[in-house]
Amino acid sequence: MGIIRRKYFNAGGLFNRAKVLFSAYRRLAALAEEMSITHIYSNTAAVWVGALLARKKGYFHIWHLHEIIGNPAWFSRLMGRIVQHAADKVIVVSGAVQAHWGKYIDKNKLHLVYNGIDYNPYLYVRDDLRESMAIPQEACVIGMVGRVNNWKGQSYFLAISEELDKKFLNLHFVLVGDAFPGEEYLYEGLEQKILEKEYRHRIHNLGFKKDISPALATMDIFILPSILPDPFPTVVLEAMAAAKPVVATGHGGALEMITHGTTGFHIPWDDAKSAAEIVGKLIEDKNQIKTIGLNARNRVLKNFSLPAYGKKIVEIFS
């Protein structure tokens, strides 16, 4: 589909994207004509081929934006103008995303729809990873799930874990996720950072997991350590559905998902010591971990359900 990523921002990459986009356009145009389609739905700002075809053929175009593109600023402005010109309706996944794109896109086109997912896999999962990882049942397990890249915060997670390890005994830390193809060096770098920690035997880096529910069930506390605004991190909803208190950096969609002090906590994105103090208060009170986790589950089932999401999406298509 000619997906646009930062790694293509060079002469060779732009030539490659133009070539792939042309091929994708021809195939999509043939499919659209064969099926007599009326609407095109483009999922994420990185997919442009639907916009090109919709403008050319006059199809109704809905663009679903999940991203907050802060840098480079010129690309953010360009993307906003493209969406403004090429979309009839624009779905945004959070208020933070809406505020970002509202600088460039007609506000009447913008429709806020929180993501909804099937929560059943996270409601009734047996914790079966502690034994396989040799984690004592009495240990407190703190974890994160996310793609390994420069802003998801794996390094920040390790910095927080280091501060916590200075104060508490019997803590274990779990990381889930790998890197994009071609960026395996980032995962290798993460592995090296773990090896440098004195408590490395209590850090469990699980890599990619197709099903993350057993990993979430293993955790007592979930951390979202993104150092840039994460537009609407679905993994937070999954952790909340698993009845885990979520401690998330205080920017992006997490501000709308988590009620501070009731269903989780917001932490600074650049101060590991302060973040560790907040997490530490949870570690010291197991009853609070349970109470906040159940509050989180109730909130996510009430406000971020799949039926509510589906109803809003259908209304937008109608």
N, C-alpha and C positions, 0 to 999 in steps of 0.2 A: 504493500500500500504506500510505499514511499514515506514511511514515518520520519518526521523531522526531529532530530536530536542535535544537541550542541556539538557532538563530535563531527558533524557534517559541515560546520561553519568554516570551510576552507574551499579553495578552488576545486580540488578533486572531489570533495564531498558534495558540493553543490551540483557538479556535473552528474555525479552518481544519482542524486535525488531527482534531478530533472529527468533522467533516463528512466528510472523506476516509476516515477509518477506518470510519465507518458504511457508506459505499458499498463499500469494499473487503471488509468483513465479509459483506455480502450476496452479493457476487460469489463470494467464496471458499466460502461456505456452499453455494451452488448447485452449484459445481464439485465440492466434496467429496461431496455427496449423489449427484450424477450418476455419479461415478467410484467410489463405495463405498470411500472411502479409510479407512485404519486408523491412519496415522501423519501427523503434521504436523511438518515440520522448519523452524524459524525461523533464518535466517542473519543474525547480528548482533543486538545489543541494541536497535538502532534500529527493528526490525520487531516490532510488537506484535499485528498482526491474527491471526496464527496462534495465539498464546497465548489470545486472547479466544475464538476458535472452539473450540479444543481443550478449554478448561474448560467451555464451554457444552454441547458435544456429547459429551464424554468420549473424544475421540481421544487416542492416545498422543502426547505432545508432547516433541520433542527441540529444545533451544535451543542454538545454537552461538555462543559469545561470543568475540569478537575484541578487545574493548575493555578498556581500563583507564580508568574514569571517576573521576577524582580530584575534580574540581570541576564544578558545585557539590556539596558534600558531601551535602546533603539529597537531591539527585537520585540520587547513587550509592546511598544507603541505600534509597531508594524503588525503584530499579531492582532491587536485590538482593532485596527482599521480593517484588516482582512475579515475578521468575524463580523464586524459591523456591516460590511458591504455584502458578505456572502451568506449570512444567516437570517432566516425569518424569525426564529425564536432561539433563545440561548438559555440552556439550563446550567445553573451553577450549583455546586455541591455544598456551599457554606456561605455564611455572611461575609467571611473574610475573602472568599473568592469573588463574591458579588461586589464588594467594595473595591477590589483591585481592578476588575474589568469595567466597572461602572465609570471609570475615568475616560474610557474610549468608546463604550457601547451604549446606545440608547437604552435608558433604564426601562422603557416599556417593553423592550425585547427580553429582558432578563427575568428568569423564573427560578426562584430558590427551591430546590428539592433536595432534602437530606437523603443520603443513601440509605437503603434498607437492605438487609440480608436475611437469609434463613438462619435463625439462631439455634435451631434444634441441635446441630452438632456440638454446641458449646454448653448445653443445659445439663446433659446427663452423661458425662464422660468420666470414666474411672481413671484415677491417677496411676498410670502404669509405667512412668518413666523414672521415678525415684530409684526403684530397685535396679533397673538396667544401668543407671548412671552412678550407682552406689552412693546415693544421697540419703543420709539418715532421715527417718520420718520426722524427727524433732527439729530438723534444720529449717531455717527460713530461706525460701528460694525466691530470688528476685530476678526478673527476666525482661527481655525485650524481643520483639519480632520486627524485622525490617530488611529491605534490600540493602546490601552493603554498598554504600557510596559515600561521597564526601559530605553529605548534609543530613543523613538519617541519624547520625549521632552515636555510632558504635564506640568511637573514641571517647566521647563524653560519658557514655554509659560506663566505660571502664574507669574513667576518672572518678565518677560517683562511687563506683564499687570500691575503689581504693580508699576513699574517705570513710566509707562504711566499715571496711575491714579493719580500720584502725581502732574502731570503737566496739565492734560486736564480734562475738565468737560464733562459730557454726553457721556462717552464711554461705550460701551457694548462689552462683550467678549463671544464668542460662541465656544464650543468644541463639536466635533462629534467623536464617536468611543467608543468601549468597549474593554474588555480584552479577551484573549483566554480562552476557557473552562478550568477550573482548576486554573486559575489565577485571579479569580474575586476579590481577595483581593487587587489587584493593582487598580482596579476601585474604590473599597471602599476607598482606601487610597487617591485617587484623590478627591473624594467627600469630604473627611475630610479636605483636604488642602483648598478646595474652601470655606468650612464653616468657616475657620479661617480668611478669608479675610474680611476687613471692608466693602468692596464694593461687597460682595457676591451676593447681590440682582441684580447686573448687570453682573453676570457671569452665563451663561446658558449652562449647561452640558447636552447635548441631548442624549448621549449614542449612541447605534447602530442605523443607518438609512440605510435602503436598497437603498433608492434614496437620494443622497446627493445634487442633483441639487438645491432644494429649499433652503437648508442651505447655499450653495455657493452664490446663488442669494441674500441672506440676507446680506452677508458680503460686506463691503467696501474694506477691506484689508485682504489678506490671508497670514498667517505665517506658514512656515514649520520649526519647531524648533528642528529638530533631533539633538541629541548631539553626535551621531555616524554617519559616512557616510551612507546616504541612497542611495543605488545603482542607482535606477532610479524611484523616487516616482511619480507614475502615477497621484496621486491626484494633483500634481503641474500642469500637463497638463490640468486636469479638471478645476482647478481654472483659468488657463490662458484662456481656452475656454469660461469660464463664464465672461471674460473681467475683471478679478480682478488682480491688481498688487500683485505679490508674493514676499514676503520677506522671504528668506530661508537661513539657516545656510550654510556657504560657504565651503562645502565639498561634496563629492559624486557626484551623477548625476545632482544635482541641478546646479552645476557650468556650465554644458553643456546646460541646459534647459533655464536658465535665463541669459539675457544680462544685466549686472549691469548698472543701471541708465536709461535703455531704456524700458525693459519689466519687471523689478523688481529690487530687491536689494539683495545682499549677506550680511549677518551679522555674527559676531562671534558666535561660539557655546557655549561660556563659559563666556560671559560678557553681562548680561542683561541690564546694564545701557547704554552701547554703542549701543546695538541692539535697545533699546527704542528710542535713539536719532535719529536713521535712520527712524524708523517707525514714529516718531513724525514729521519729516519734511514732510512726506506724509499727515499726519492728518491735517497739517496747510495749505495744498494746495489742495483743492478739484478738481481743474482743472488738476493737476498733477495725481491725482488718476484716473481720467477718461482717460487721454491721455495714461498713462502707461498701464492701463487695456486694451485699444483697441490695443496698440502695442503688448501686450502679446497674445491677441486673434489672431492677424494676424500672429504672429510668429508660434504659435502652429498649425494653420491650414496649413501653408506653409511647415513646416519642420517635423511635427510629425503626419502625416495623416495616416488613416487606409489603404487607397490604397497603399501608399508607403511601409508600413509595410508588407502588404500581398504580394506584388511583391517580396520583398527581401526574405521572408520566402519561397515562392515557388521556387525561384532560388536556395536556399540552399538545398531543398529537391530534386531538379532536378540534 
